[in-house]
Amino acid sequence: MVPQSLSLTTHLPSSISFSKPINRANVNPPKANPLLKSSFEPLKCSVSVISEPTHLSELKNKPSPSEVSRTIMELANVGTLSTLTQQSWPLGIGVRFAVDPEGTPILCLHASNSQFSYDRRSSLHVQLEQSGSRTPQCTIQGSLEKPEERMVLRKYQSLWKKRFEEEVDEDSMYVVAVERVFQMEDFEQDGHWVTSLDYRNSSPDPLRNFAEKFVNEINSNNSEDVHRFCNVFVDLDFQVLQAKMIWVDRLGFDVQISSPQKGIYEVRIPFPREVTDEKGAKSSFNGMSQLAWEVERNYVPLHFEKVKQLKHIKFRGRMRGATGTSILELVKTLVHV
């Protein structure tokens, strides 16, 4: 059996020589690819480690909280705006929003929302569900302000029309002037504060616009490769029942692992090097798949450091596998068998 990743490309690149012949009658000869040369970087993991400030994020294998916040704001378009009413009660309402190039939220509030005029202090809470397995979120704290400059209003109108394909009255336009951001990887997890400067200076992930499609394709067509990654690239002491990719970004991807003995875990598997587009992500995935396939069959020795850090996930009744079957149901079935 050959790796499933062959379905993504016609010729799977490889530069590894073998000490014994391999029968690959139905596989096209691989081409050389620098991805699999001896420069293949050791796999490291920081799944449970807080990312450093923005200027050190390139040293890590996962995006910083500020970059994740910018990505959430780019991909989502609805959130909950909260502030104090004239009776000093906190009130949250659902709103749509656009963002400017620095990530400033642009809102459209009508006269019926006049209760927000009492106190400009506000927060905008935004969530982004990923593969039905986790929901990263960010809460922007700042001041609710009404732009006055005509050029600025026209720019905001243009951004609004680009996102929602509709015109908006400039009199109803507001912005949340960002003061700080609170970012969480998922429900019931610790969060990280991000300064307004780090938030503005960060860029959304370059893979964001096709990440969901990429993950769905991998889980539908290459689930065997993802399962193999866990056995080859991750240092595990338990049997893996199911492995599912959750999300992908420029530095790597997150995988959810379920075990009948240990429960559900999340692990971060980094790319050998940073990628900037869909082609690069697929190329890196294919190269890692080929390497994992060869290591599994003892065609090449283990010459990299395995991922050692796992994050235990508390089951909340909403995690499902690539087929839509509840992972808890699969675990119970296997245990009973």
PyMOL commands that set and color helices and strands:
alter all, ss='L'
color gray80, all
select helices_A, chain A and resi 4-7+34-36+54-59+65-75+111-117+150-164+170-172+196-201+208-221+223-233+278-296+327-336
alter helices_A, ss='H'
color red, helices_A
select strands_A, chain A and resi 78-84+90-99+105-108+121-127+137-145+173-184+191-195+242-249+252-259+263-270+311-313
alter strands_A, ss='S'
color yellow, strands_A
deselect
rebuild
show_as cartoon
